[in-house]
Amino acid sequence: MTFKYNNVYINDTATITGPYESKGPLSKYFDKSYDDLYFNTKTWEQAEIKLIEESIDILLNKLEITKFDVDVLISGDLLNQIVATNYAASSLGIPLIGIYSACATSTLGLIIASNMIEAKQVKNAITVTSSHNNAAEKQFRYPIEYGGPKRKTTTFTTTGGASAYLSSNKKGIKVESATLGTVVDLGITDVYHMGAVMAPAAAKTIYDHLRETKREIGYYDLILTGDLGRYGKDILKEYMLNEYSIELKNYDDCGSMIYDIENQFVYAGASGPACAPLVTYGYVFDKMYKKDIRRVLLVATGALMNTTMVNTKNTIPAIAHAISLEVVE
């Protein structure tokens, strides 16, 4: 399902990261970074709450508004029952829509906000998502203290928080259209190969978006997936060609961009809900503001699993949501 928008814009964004991201090739594009993964808190989970709170604080300061000027907060994270979102929202006092779409949460939030603004249900919205490497490892795999070996196809959860302010004010980056993804399950059970799990979902969403908008792949200056990593990125290109006869051009993956994969110990690259918005709101928006690129299709990808299903050897379904972003003329 694809939505078309006439009057929705991302007016500004804010990004905050941990030490791994601050040492990567895109570090200069982030608003703030910490050297300590605790962020001056006592636990990984409290650190993730702080990621959300601080990214929103930075965003509000940029906009020179207060939380009382915001109609709705749309947020999600990886932790059980999206607790980082819930605790952060309790201190903010903004009406909350809590969402979960794994690592595709950022684009789902943008779609919901865009629909509400286009329908004039709200005047503005803040969307935010977060992930924390150590908190995610503790929940989905093993605590890092365990020191277990991992396969080279494993992705490394990004530590970061990213927020965006959307309204009908014609400023910033236009949200031109969006396509909701369909859950795809090809029977993969390998929790250490998320790129393979999510690539088919990304392919279907890209195909559906092009078909429903009646566009060719060359319409976009850049097609950007969320966090497939170096191996999933190659799988997507091959799958698109074999399944849909579409050759991906001007394509990259946020999980392959945010780290120096060859020199940082991050396996196949980045993952996590914060991965796609950190790269997009930082590096990609900088390129768009400079008009080096004008049309971007962001396709955030998510593996819809939990520890119980993985431990019982169930297959892993995935989803991808796409949002079309354009330079304001």
N, C-alpha and C positions, 0 to 999 in steps of 0.2 A: 504494500500500500504506500503510495507516494502522495505527499502533501505539497502544495505550491503556496508560497508566501509572497505577498505584495509589499508588506510594510513591517518587517521584523529585522532588527539589527543587533549585532553584538557590539555594544558601545565601548566596552573596556573589559580587560581581564586581569587576573593576578595569579602568580605562580610562586610556589615555595617548595624547596627540595631538601634532600639530605646530602650527605657527603659524596656518595658515588656519582650522583648526577652533577654535583658542582665540579667534579673532576673530569667530566665528559666533554665532548666537543661542542655542546650547545650551552655551556654554563653561563655565558654572557647574556643569554636571552631570558634568564630567570630573574624574578624580582628579588628573591631572597633565598639563601641556602644556609643550612646548619652543618657544622663539622661533627656534631655529636648526634647519633641516632635517637637519643633520648629526648632531645630538644628541651633540656632542662626540666624534664618530668621524671617520674619514677618507673614507668612501665612503657612498653612499646605501644600499648593501646592508648594510654594517655597522650603519648607523643602524636598518634594519628588524630586524636581529637584536636590537638593544638594545630596540626596542619590545616584542618578545616577552618578553625577559628581565625588563624592568622591570615590565611589567604583571603577570607572575607574582609577582615580589617584592612588589609592592603588595598583591596578593591574599593571599599567605601571611601578610603582616604584619597584614592585617585579621582574618584567621581565627585568628591567634596559633598557627600550626602551622608545621612545616618541610617541606621537599620530601620528607623521608623518610616523612612521613605520607600522601603521595599515592600511590594505587595505579597510576594510568595518566594519561599526558598525551596529549591528542588535539589535533593542531595542523595548520594548513595556511596557505599564503600564495600569492601570485601569481608569485613568482620561479621561474625554471626549476628543476625537480626539487625544489621547495619547500626551497630551500637555507637561507632564513632560519630556518625551523622546525628543520632538521637541525642547524645550527650552534648555535642556542639550546639545543636538547635535549642536545647534547653537553656543555654546561656544567652542565646541571641534573641529569642522572643519573636522571631519572624514566623508566620504561618508556614508549616512544613508539608511538602509532599516527599515522603521517603521512598526511594526507588531502588531496585536491584536488577542489574543486567550484567553482573560480573564485570569484566573489563570493557564492556560496551556501554557502561552506565553513563559516561559523559555525553555521548551522542543521544541517548534516550532522553536525558535531562534537557538537552537543547531542543529536541523535538517537542516535548511536552510544553516547555516554556513558549516556544514559537507558536504552537497551536493556540495556547491561551491568549497570547498577545494578539495574534491575527484575528481571533474571534472576539477581541475586546473584552474578555473576561477579566483580565488584569492589565494594568498599564505597564508594568515592568516585572522582572523576575531575576533572581540570582540562581544560577546553577553551579553546583560544586561537587567535586568528587575527590577521593583520596585513596592512597594505598601506602602501606609501610612494609618494607621487606621483611623485617624480623617478626612483625605481628602476623603476616601472611604465612611465613614459613612455619611458625608455631602452630597455626591453625590447620593448614592444609597438608603439611608434610611432617617435618620434625623440627624441634627447636634447634637453632644454629649451634648450640653447645654440643649437640649430638655428633656433629662432624661427619655425617654420612656422605659417602661419595655420590655424585650425580652424573647422569649421562650428558653428553655434549649437546643434546637437543633440548635440555632443560632451559627454561627462561628464568630470568632474574627479576623478581618483583621490584618495580620502581617505588622509591620513597618520595612522596610528594603530595601536594594539594593544589588544585587548580580551580578557580572560580571565574565565572563570566556574568556580566550584567547585560540583560537583553531588554529592549524597549522598541517602540515605534519611532523613536528619535533617529533621524537619518544621519547617523554618525558611526564610524567604525567599519565593521565588516557586515555585509548584507547576508542574511540567511535566505537563500533563494528557494530551496526546496529540500525535502527530506524523504527518505524511504525507510519504513519500518522493516526490520528483518524477520525472517522465518527461521524457526528452530530446525537445525539440520543435524542428523545423527548418522554417521556412516559406519558406526560399529567400532570405533577406536576406543581402547581401554587404557592406553598408555598415558598416565598422568604426567610423565616427563617429556611429552612431545605435544605441547599445547598448540604449536604452529600447525601440525597436521590435523589436530582436532578442529581448529577454527577456520582454516583456509577455505574449505568448501562452503561454509556459511557466508564468508566474505564474498566469494565468487557469486553465489546466488543473489546476494543483495546488490552487488554491482550490476549484474545482468538485469535484475528486475528494475533497478533505477534507470538504466539506459533504455530498456524496453518501454517503460511507462512514461518516460519523458520524451521518447522518440529521439534520442541523442546517440551520436557516435562516440566512441571512446576518446577521440581527439578533441571533443568539446572542452575537456578539462586540461588545464596546464599541469595539474598534478592530481594524481589519485593516491591517497594516503591511507594505508590500513593501520589499525591500532597497535597490535603487539604480536605479530606472527613470528618475529625474530628472523634470523638469517635463513633457517631451513624452511620455515613456514612461508616465507616470502617467495622462495623458489617453487614451492608446492603450489601456491596460488597462481603463479604465472603459468605453470604447466597445466593446472586444472582448468583455468579460464580458456586456454587454447584448445584443450582436448574436449571439454564439456560444452563450451559455448562458442567455439571458433572465434574468440576475441583475443587479440594480442595486446597485452597490457603495455602501454607506452607511458612515459612520464610518470612512472610509478615508484613509490618508496614505502617503507614501513617504519613507523615511529620506533618500534622495538629495535630496529637496526640502526637507528640514528642517534638516540640519546646517549649511548655509551660508546666508548672506543673498544669495540668487541675484541680486537686483537691484543690489546694491552691491559684492559681491565678484566678482572676475573668474574665475568658475567655470563659464561656459557654461550647460549645461542642469542643472547640479547635481552632486551627488556620486556616486561609484561606488567600487568596491574592496571586498575582503572585510571590512575593518574598519568600513565604513559602517553596516551594519545593527546589529551589536552595540554600537557606540559610542552610537548613538541609543537603542537598546533598554535597555542596561544603565544608561545615564545618565538621560535624560529620561523614558522610558516607565516604567522601574522606580520612579522617584521618584513618578510619578502613581499607580502601583499600590500602593506602600507607603502612600500617603496615602488609598488607596481611592477616588480620583477615577474610576478605571477598574478593573475587576475581571477582565475576560477579554480577552485579546489573541491574535490569530493573526498570528504573525510569519512572513512568506514571503520568505526571502532568495533573490535571483535571481542567476544566473551565466551568462555567455557562455562556452561551451566551445570556445575557439579558441586558436591559437598563431600566431606570426608567419609561419611557413611556409605554413599554410593560407590565411591572409589575403592574403599576397603572390601566391599562385597563384589568387586570386579564388574560392576555395571559399565555399560558403554557411556561415553561422555557426549552429551548434546552440546551444540554451540549456536550462537546467534551473532549477527552483525547488523548494526543500524548505520545508515548513511545520511550525511547532511551536506548539502551543496552550499558552498560559501563563495561570495563574490565581492570584489572591490567596489566600494561605493563610488559611482561616477558623479 
